[in-house]
Amino acid sequence: MQLRQEVSAWRPRVAGVVEVFHARFTAHAYPMHVHDEWTLLIVDDGAVRYDLDRHRRGTPGGTVSLLPPQVAHNGSAATSHGFRKRVVYLDTTVLDERYIGAAVDGPDLADSVLRRRVGQLHRVLTSPGDELEAESRLALIGERLRALLRPGVELPGARTEPPGADPRHAIAGSLRELLDERVVAGVSLQEAAALIQAHPAHLVRSFSAAFGIAPHQYLTSRRVALGRRLLLDGRPAAEVAIEAGFHDQSHFTRHFKRLVGTTPGRYACRIHGSV
């Protein structure tokens, strides 16, 4: 099968929107990773399967997938011809953290109104100069999401807290805070164990059990996310590699391609409308 990759990414001048990402992949599999933002995803062709909080999920036709921030997930094509998707990454001004638990329990939303509104938002976001319309459509999307997720209504078996919130995972939480503080500088496992006062192996097991992702995978995904933001700022890939905490550009390129589906250079060449 011939591999096909088409990627377009940009940051519009719309409050609440961190990035817009359009992609067509025939054979690309995302490893486990996290985002700092909400991932609002629609698939226009094919289908995507993914694991979220240790549950297999998918994107059947007509759904909108909402993946919460800081919750590990992966992704791959569920059809032989791949998939074509449109993603908008939203910060917590659009949807706050109270909705994370509900989104973990039900990330794939079969709602025709929401699907139509997300499609309309993408149409507007491809036309610089229509910021007011984009903000208006985004406001309606946020309202619809809040109505669908309804965090105040407890469904049978529904989660009320995001993964890792259990107090039994205090060690894992401490390690995540340390990794967040040292995204660029990094930290060795031995140093982390000494700071948190836990055995290194126990640290790794606790973190993986709490968040569904290994500590090194978490740190790498945070660094790639930082790299994406710097590339959207128009920074050259060679500089971004070092500023995002990678040893060199080849190291950055290898991990970026695994997590984004294209190289930093190709990603940067397809950016438009950046600020």
N, C-alpha and C positions, 0 to 999 in steps of 0.2 A: 504493500500500500504506500502510495506517495504521501509523505508528510506535508501538511499544509498548515501554515500559521499566518494569521492576519491579526495584527494588534494595533489599537489606537488608544491613546491615553492622554488626558488633559485635565487641568484644574480650571473650572469656570469661575467667573466672578459672581458666585451665588453663595450667600451665607448658608452654612450647614453642609455644603457639598465639599468633601475633601478631594475626591478624584472621580472621574468618569473613565471607565475602562470597557472597551468593546473588543472582543476577540473571537476568532474562529480557529479551532484546533481540531485536527483529525486524530492525533495520537499524542496527547500530553496528559500526564497524571501529576496532580499536585500532591506533594507529601504533606504530612501533618504540619499545620502552621496556625498562627493567630493573626488577627488584625486589631488595631487599636480602635477601629471604627465599626459601625454597623455596615454589613454587606447586603445591599438590596439588589437581588439578582433575578433577571428573567432570561430564559433560554428561548431563542427564536427558531432554532432548528436542532434536531437531535435531542439528547437528554444528558444530564449529568447525574452521576451517583456520588454520594459522599458520606462520610462518617462524621457525626457530630455527637459529642458526649457519649461515645461508645454505642451509638445507634445508627444503623444504616438508613440513609435517607435518599431521596431522589427528587427529580424535577419533572413530574409528569406534565403533559401539555396544558398550558393555560394557567399554571401556578406562578406565584411570586415567592421566591425564597428569601428569607430574612435571617442572616447569620449574625449572631450577637458578637460584640467586641470581647476579646480576651477569652474566647471559647475555641478550643482547638478543633480543626476540621481538615479534611483532605478533599480530593475531588478527581474524577476521571470520567471519560466518555462512557455512556451507557449504551451507545449505538456504534455500529461498525464504521459509520461515516463521520464520527466525531460530533461536535456541537458548535453552535454559534450563540454567544451570550452577550448581554449588555448588563453592566454592573455600575451602580453608583454607590460610592462609599460616603456614609453620612456620619457626622459627629453627633455627640450626645445633646446638642441643642435641638435637634430634630426629634430624637427619641431618647429619653433618659434611661438610666440604668435600672429603673424599677421594672422594665419590660424584659430584662435579660432572661429571667426564669421562664416566662411564658414563651419566649422565642426559642429557647432550648427545647422545650417540650413539643412545640409545633412550629417548626421553621418554614414549612412549605404551605403557603396560604392559597387555597383555591377560591379566589374572589375575583370575579370578572371586572368589577369596578376598579379595584386596586390595580389589576393587570393593565387595564386601559389607561389609568392615570400614570402609571410608571412608563408605559410606552410613549405617552404624550410628553412626559418630562424629558425623556431622552431625545425626542424630536426637537424640543426647544433648546436643549443643552448643546446641540450641534450647530446652533445659530448664534454666534456672539452678538450681543446687543439686545437680546431679549431677556435680560436678567429679571425684570419685574414679572414677566410671565412665568419664568422658571421658578422664582420664589413663591408665586401664587400657587402653582401646581404642586410644589413641594409641600406647602402648608396643608393642602388637601390630602396629600399622601400621608403626612404625619398624623393627621386627624383620623384617617381611615385605619392606619396601623394601630393606633391606640385603641380604637373601637374593636378591632379584631382580636387584639391581644388581651385586653381587659384584665389587667393585673389584679383588680379588686375582686374579681370573681374567681373563687377557687374551684377548679375542676377536679374530679376524682383522680388522685394520683399525681396531680400537677406539682411541679417544682416551684417553690416560692423563693429560692435563693439560687444564684449562679453557682456553677461548679466551683469547688474549692472554698465555699463560704462556711462549710461545716467546721466548727471549732477544732475537731480532731485533726484538721489539716493545717494547724497553725505553723508547723515547720515548713510545709510546702509554701504557705503564704509568705513566710519570712524570706524564703529563697527567691520567690518571684519578685518581692520588693527589692531585694538586692540586685537581681538581674535587671530590673527596670531602672535602677539607679546607675547601673554600669553597662548600659547598652553598648557604648562605644569602647570604653576601657576594658570591659570584660572582667571576669573573676575566675580564678581556678577553683576546682572542686575542693581542694584541700583548704584554700583560704575561706571559701564559703562555709565549709564544715566547722572551721575554727570560729568564725564570726557567729554562726548560729548555734554552735555547741551541739552538733549532731554528727553521727558517723557518716562519712561520705556515701556509703551504699544506702544507708537509711534515707539520706537526703534525696538521692535519685529515685528510690522507690516511692517515697512519699509524694514527691512532685508529680511523677508520672501517674500515680493513682489518683491524685487530686484533680489534675488538669488534663489528663489524657494525652500528654505530650512530654517528651524527655526535655530536661533542662537545656541541653545544647540545641535542640530543635527550636525551642522557644526563643532563645537568644538570637539564633540565626534569623528567624522570621521577623523579630523586632528590628534587626539590623537591615534586612532587606526592605522593610517598610520605611525606615528612615532613608535608605537609599532612593526609594521611589519619590519621596517628598523632595529630596535634594535635586533629583533629575527634573522633576516638575518645575523647580525653581530655575532651571536652565543651567545647572552646574555641569561641567564636563565629567564623564564617567570616571576618569582616572582620579580626580579629586574626590569624587563622591565615595569611591571605594575606601579610601583612608578615613574620611570623615565619618563614615558609617560603621567603622570598627573592623574592617576586613584587612587582612595582612597585605594584600596587593590587589591589583585589578583582576587578575585571573581568578583569584579566590572569590572575589565579589561576583564576577561574571558567572562562575559555576553555580553558586547558590542562587543568584538572581534568576537564572534561566530555569532552575528547578522549581522555583516558587511562583514565577510570573509567566513562564512559558515562552520567553524570548530573552535576548541578551540586553544588557543596559544600553548598548549603542543603538540597537534597532528600536528599543522602547523610546529612547530620547528622540530619535528621528521622526517618530510618529506623534509627538506631542504637538498640540496646537491650542491656541487660546490660553496659554499659561500666563500667570501674573508674576 
